[in-house]
Amino acid sequence: MTAGSRATGTRATGTRSQAGDGRRYYLGIDIGTGQSKAALVDETCTPVRVCSVEHDIQNPRPGWYQMDADGVWWGDFCTLCQRVITETGIDPAQTACVGLSALGCDCVPVDAAGHALAPAVLYGIDSRASAQIAWLKARYAGRETEVFGHELCSSDVAPKIRWFRDEMPEVWERADKFLTGSSYLSMRLTGQVTIDRYLAEDWMPLYDFGADRIDERGCEGICRPDQLARLAAATDIAGTVTARAAGETGLAAGTPVLVGTGDSGAEAISTGVFLPGDIMVQMGSTCYFIYLSDHRVREDRFWPGTFIIPDTWALCAGTNTAGTLTRWMRDELYPDAVAAQEQGGPDAFAVMAADAASVPPGAGGLICLPYFAGERTPLNDPLARGTFFGLLTNHTRAHMTRAAIEGIACTIAQHFEVLAEDGLAVNKIMCTGGGTKNEVWLQAVADMLERPVYTTDITVGAAYGDALMAAVGCGDYRSWNDLAQVVQPSRTVEPRPETYPVYRKLRRQFKALYEATKDIAHELDAPAAQ
């Protein structure tokens, strides 16, 4: 691994399998914002082994967020494959299929062998391409939402490719392909260059979905048509593991590999979000939402499109800051807890959660706008800034932690307000991600929404969804209905009516505070934008 992929910790669960036991296994690997995870499941979709590796994210300039694709993405993938095989003792040939996912809406230029030519520009948290977004807005003036399906924002990939053309022309010229994370991994494994249709909708206007092909006219001024991957379904078999990839990963040559998808789509699958009216709330480094519908929804503030499951549509959305904020607070405000953890003491995040639990709802009048990396939906404001407002001398770091959690919960609630405005019924709210381990955060979400929220017993996340898709992709599970019997809600968090008045007031103040400080936040960024 390179310095950019420095492993800061690993985790493994499960039991050792008998080598050559005759069973078939499905391997799922996900590359996320702060860690990569592998899940090996058996024929009943029960996890046999789960491993994870933490990694760094590079933030070399304000608004720039990037990763070393070769060192982090491929390095983590190889490490996790080798660990799963070694720690379970399975014969690699027993892996019936490999499913994979990675950060969505990202962009990495690669050479013909699939090696990165520059750091991968990450999803919507990276706002470097503001000038290119403006260029596209001018190009499609009056037709922006018609072409893109939403207001152009930092989650769109076309501006990122145009940024390479404008700012790194030598890289743009040398690039054999521009890929998203899952496409990159699939290419490294199989030599085939594909992108699933669900993710490709973030690449408009580069694809013509009506004709199911690359749109040559849409590519003009952005990239060459030959620099793009071909369209496929997430659960299609992209190809098989090459001899070279087998040597690097430990997988058996010839093992089928899926096209793959984004981490959030895979996470939704892992929670059993399969039916219209279901919504996934992914409480991770950022928050991501996938609401399923039986028809295409027009909502410019979100990202409408298709979904991984055939004949199902999705309304997707995402914030920029969630777990990244609590991680920042851990590092900046809880160095004593971090030091104690390193000496064998309690987990620093558990200390923070206990602090937050000691403070009543409302955080003593302290409000946090968690826009520490700008904001995506529903504000679509990359220049938004983070704020702690209302600080008094009697406030402690416990109050700040509580306020941060409630601020994140407010951003979640804003998305449900949009769904209500559009008359979209929500039947089931499935929460997933690391945030579900924080009882205060999970309860705050239920209280803020005034709705019960659910989690599942298997909380592995996107890697588990990848393994489930592998089971479907290789034909061992013939339908999504079969999988629906496997993935069921197991826990309900009920809202507490006594919190409703407090949080209704907080939600009103939260919106007003953003509106009152928005212009100042934009002015603060003005020198960097000039």
Solvent accessible surface area in square Angstrom, and as a share of the most:
residue,aa,sasa,rsa
1,M,115,0.51
2,T,70,0.40
3,A,95,0.74
4,G,14,0.13
5,S,0,0.00
6,R,134,0.49
7,A,52,0.40
8,T,59,0.34
9,G,31,0.30
10,T,87,0.50
11,R,94,0.34
12,A,40,0.31
13,T,63,0.36
14,G,46,0.44
15,T,104,0.60
16,R,161,0.59
17,S,10,0.06
18,Q,140,0.62
19,A,76,0.59
20,G,54,0.52
21,D,52,0.27
22,G,69,0.66
23,R,94,0.34
24,R,102,0.37
25,Y,0,0.00
26,Y,3,0.01
27,L,3,0.01
28,G,0,0.00
29,I,0,0.00
30,D,14,0.07
31,I,0,0.00
32,G,10,0.09
33,T,19,0.11
34,G,15,0.14
35,Q,66,0.29
36,S,0,0.00
37,K,25,0.11
38,A,0,0.00
39,A,0,0.00
40,L,1,0.00
41,V,0,0.00
42,D,15,0.08
43,E,74,0.33
44,T,89,0.52
45,C,1,0.00
46,T,69,0.40
47,P,37,0.24
48,V,15,0.09
49,R,29,0.11
50,V,8,0.05
51,C,0,0.00
52,S,4,0.02
53,V,1,0.01
54,E,65,0.29
55,H,1,0.00
56,D,33,0.17
57,I,59,0.30
58,Q,54,0.24
59,N,78,0.40
60,P,77,0.48
61,R,140,0.51
62,P,124,0.78
63,G,22,0.21
64,W,47,0.16
65,Y,38,0.15
66,Q,20,0.09
67,M,1,0.00
68,D,30,0.15
69,A,0,0.00
70,D,44,0.23
71,G,5,0.05
72,V,0,0.00
73,W,0,0.00
74,W,12,0.04
75,G,16,0.15
76,D,0,0.00
77,F,0,0.00
78,C,15,0.09
79,T,42,0.24
80,L,0,0.00
81,C,0,0.00
82,Q,81,0.36
83,R,49,0.18
84,V,1,0.01
85,I,30,0.15
86,T,95,0.55
87,E,47,0.21
88,T,0,0.00
89,G,16,0.16
90,I,6,0.03
91,D,64,0.33
92,P,36,0.22
93,A,73,0.57
94,Q,21,0.09
95,T,7,0.04
96,A,11,0.09
97,C,0,0.00
98,V,0,0.00
99,G,0,0.00
100,L,1,0.00
101,S,0,0.00
102,A,0,0.00
103,L,2,0.01
104,G,13,0.12
105,C,8,0.05
106,D,0,0.00
107,C,0,0.00
108,V,0,0.00
109,P,0,0.00
110,V,0,0.00
111,D,43,0.22
112,A,79,0.61
113,A,57,0.44
114,G,1,0.01
115,H,54,0.24
116,A,26,0.20
117,L,32,0.16
118,A,11,0.09
119,P,56,0.35
120,A,0,0.00
121,V,0,0.00
122,L,0,0.00
123,Y,12,0.05
124,G,1,0.01
125,I,11,0.06
126,D,4,0.02
127,S,32,0.21
128,R,29,0.11
129,A,7,0.06
130,S,69,0.44
131,A,69,0.54
132,Q,9,0.04
133,I,23,0.12
134,A,57,0.44
135,W,83,0.29
136,L,0,0.00
137,K,85,0.36
138,A,75,0.58
139,R,81,0.30
140,Y,19,0.07
141,A,77,0.60
142,G,87,0.84
143,R,114,0.42
144,E,32,0.15
145,T,33,0.19
146,E,127,0.57
147,V,22,0.13
148,F,9,0.04
149,G,23,0.22
150,H,7,0.03
151,E,78,0.35
152,L,9,0.04
153,C,13,0.08
154,S,13,0.08
155,S,2,0.02
156,D,2,0.01
157,V,0,0.00
158,A,0,0.00
159,P,1,0.01
160,K,4,0.02
161,I,0,0.00
162,R,44,0.16
163,W,16,0.06
164,F,2,0.01
165,R,89,0.33
166,D,65,0.34
167,E,100,0.45
168,M,50,0.22
169,P,74,0.47
170,E,98,0.44
171,V,7,0.04
172,W,28,0.10
173,E,109,0.49
174,R,155,0.57
175,A,1,0.01
176,D,50,0.26
177,K,34,0.14
178,F,1,0.01
179,L,1,0.01
180,T,1,0.00
181,G,0,0.00
182,S,2,0.01
183,S,1,0.01
184,Y,0,0.00
185,L,0,0.00
186,S,0,0.00
187,M,14,0.06
188,R,28,0.10
189,L,0,0.00
190,T,9,0.05
191,G,45,0.44
192,Q,84,0.37
193,V,28,0.16
194,T,0,0.00
195,I,4,0.02
196,D,1,0.01
197,R,84,0.31
198,Y,25,0.09
199,L,9,0.04
200,A,0,0.00
201,E,27,0.12
202,D,21,0.11
203,W,4,0.01
204,M,38,0.17
205,P,8,0.05
206,L,0,0.00
207,Y,2,0.01
208,D,42,0.22
209,F,64,0.27
210,G,82,0.79
211,A,51,0.40
212,D,66,0.34
213,R,124,0.45
214,I,39,0.20
215,D,38,0.19
216,E,117,0.52
217,R,193,0.70
218,G,6,0.06
219,C,1,0.01
220,E,105,0.47
221,G,25,0.24
222,I,0,0.00
223,C,7,0.04
224,R,76,0.28
225,P,48,0.30
226,D,82,0.43
227,Q,0,0.00
228,L,6,0.03
229,A,4,0.03
230,R,125,0.46
231,L,17,0.08
232,A,5,0.04
233,A,32,0.25
234,A,5,0.04
235,T,28,0.16
236,D,63,0.33
237,I,71,0.36
238,A,7,0.05
239,G,17,0.16
240,T,64,0.37
241,V,3,0.02
242,T,51,0.30
243,A,82,0.63
244,R,160,0.58
245,A,1,0.01
246,A,17,0.13
247,G,68,0.65
248,E,61,0.27
249,T,0,0.00
250,G,33,0.31
251,L,6,0.03
252,A,28,0.21
253,A,64,0.50
254,G,43,0.41
255,T,7,0.04
256,P,41,0.26
257,V,0,0.00
258,L,1,0.01
259,V,3,0.02
260,G,2,0.02
261,T,0,0.00
262,G,3,0.02
263,D,23,0.12
264,S,12,0.08
265,G,1,0.01
266,A,0,0.00
267,E,11,0.05
268,A,0,0.00
269,I,0,0.00
270,S,3,0.02
271,T,4,0.02
272,G,6,0.05
273,V,0,0.00
274,F,14,0.06
275,L,116,0.58
276,P,59,0.37
277,G,4,0.04
278,D,7,0.03
279,I,2,0.01
280,M,0,0.00
281,V,0,0.00
282,Q,22,0.10
283,M,0,0.00
284,G,22,0.22
285,S,34,0.22
286,T,18,0.10
287,C,0,0.00
288,Y,29,0.11
289,F,4,0.02
290,I,0,0.00
291,Y,10,0.04
292,L,0,0.00
293,S,6,0.04
294,D,98,0.51
295,H,92,0.41
296,R,132,0.48
297,V,15,0.09
298,R,162,0.59
299,E,11,0.05
300,D,43,0.22
301,R,81,0.30
302,F,6,0.02
303,W,13,0.05
304,P,19,0.12
305,G,5,0.04
306,T,42,0.25
307,F,13,0.05
308,I,18,0.09
309,I,14,0.07
310,P,92,0.58
311,D,128,0.66
312,T,13,0.08
313,W,71,0.25
314,A,4,0.03
315,L,3,0.01
316,C,8,0.05
317,A,1,0.01
318,G,0,0.00
319,T,0,0.00
320,N,5,0.03
321,T,6,0.04
322,A,0,0.00
323,G,17,0.16
324,T,53,0.31
325,L,1,0.01
326,T,15,0.09
327,R,84,0.31
328,W,111,0.39
329,M,0,0.00
330,R,46,0.17
331,D,70,0.36
332,E,102,0.46
333,L,51,0.25
334,Y,0,0.00
335,P,80,0.50
336,D,82,0.43
337,A,8,0.06
338,V,38,0.22
339,A,52,0.40
340,A,46,0.35
341,Q,70,0.31
342,E,131,0.59
343,Q,158,0.70
344,G,71,0.69
345,G,31,0.30
346,P,86,0.54
347,D,65,0.34
348,A,0,0.00
349,F,77,0.32
350,A,55,0.43
351,V,41,0.23
352,M,6,0.03
353,A,20,0.15
354,A,63,0.49
355,D,35,0.18
356,A,0,0.00
357,A,64,0.50
358,S,83,0.54
359,V,8,0.04
360,P,96,0.61
361,P,43,0.27
362,G,14,0.14
363,A,0,0.00
364,G,51,0.49
365,G,56,0.54
366,L,1,0.01
367,I,17,0.09
368,C,1,0.01
369,L,1,0.01
370,P,2,0.01
371,Y,3,0.01
372,F,74,0.31
373,A,28,0.22
374,G,5,0.05
375,E,7,0.03
376,R,7,0.03
377,T,0,0.00
378,P,20,0.13
379,L,46,0.23
380,N,33,0.17
381,D,12,0.06
382,P,60,0.38
383,L,61,0.30
384,A,4,0.03
385,R,103,0.38
386,G,29,0.28
387,T,35,0.21
388,F,38,0.16
389,F,112,0.47
390,G,33,0.32
391,L,94,0.47
392,L,117,0.58
393,T,149,0.87
394,N,105,0.54
395,H,24,0.11
396,T,72,0.42
397,R,80,0.29
398,A,13,0.10
399,H,38,0.17
400,M,37,0.17
401,T,2,0.01
402,R,13,0.05
403,A,2,0.01
404,A,0,0.00
405,I,1,0.01
406,E,2,0.01
407,G,2,0.02
408,I,0,0.00
409,A,1,0.00
410,C,1,0.01
411,T,2,0.01
412,I,1,0.00
413,A,1,0.00
414,Q,17,0.08
415,H,2,0.01
416,F,24,0.10
417,E,38,0.17
418,V,5,0.03
419,L,4,0.02
420,A,73,0.56
421,E,114,0.51
422,D,55,0.29
423,G,66,0.63
424,L,23,0.11
425,A,71,0.55
426,V,22,0.13
427,N,101,0.52
428,K,45,0.19
429,I,0,0.00
430,M,0,0.00
431,C,3,0.02
432,T,9,0.05
433,G,18,0.17
434,G,47,0.45
435,G,5,0.04
436,T,13,0.07
437,K,150,0.63
438,N,29,0.15
439,E,94,0.42
440,V,18,0.10
441,W,8,0.03
442,L,1,0.00
443,Q,37,0.16
444,A,0,0.00
445,V,1,0.00
446,A,0,0.00
447,D,0,0.00
448,M,1,0.01
449,L,20,0.10
450,E,52,0.23
451,R,82,0.30
452,P,39,0.24
453,V,0,0.00
454,Y,57,0.22
455,T,9,0.05
456,T,14,0.08
457,D,121,0.63
458,I,52,0.27
459,T,70,0.41
460,V,21,0.12
461,G,5,0.05
462,A,6,0.04
463,A,0,0.00
464,Y,1,0.00
465,G,0,0.00
466,D,0,0.00
467,A,0,0.00
468,L,0,0.00
469,M,3,0.01
470,A,0,0.00
471,A,0,0.00
472,V,25,0.14
473,G,21,0.20
474,C,36,0.22
475,G,42,0.41
476,D,62,0.32
477,Y,36,0.14
478,R,218,0.79
479,S,41,0.27
480,W,35,0.12
481,N,109,0.56
482,D,55,0.28
483,L,0,0.00
484,A,26,0.20
485,Q,137,0.61
486,V,50,0.29
487,V,12,0.07
488,Q,99,0.44
489,P,52,0.33
490,S,56,0.36
491,R,96,0.35
492,T,64,0.37
493,V,10,0.06
494,E,108,0.49
495,P,22,0.14
496,R,83,0.30
497,P,89,0.56
498,E,126,0.57
499,T,5,0.03
500,Y,39,0.15
501,P,89,0.56
502,V,59,0.34
503,Y,3,0.01
504,R,137,0.50
505,K,111,0.47
506,L,14,0.07
507,R,50,0.18
508,R,149,0.55
509,Q,57,0.25
510,F,1,0.00
511,K,83,0.35
512,A,57,0.44
513,L,16,0.08
514,Y,17,0.06
515,E,102,0.46
516,A,75,0.58
517,T,38,0.22
518,K,60,0.25
519,D,96,0.50
520,I,103,0.52
521,A,9,0.07
522,H,60,0.27
523,E,119,0.53
524,L,103,0.51
525,D,30,0.16
526,A,38,0.30
527,P,95,0.60
528,A,78,0.61
529,A,79,0.61
530,Q,183,0.81
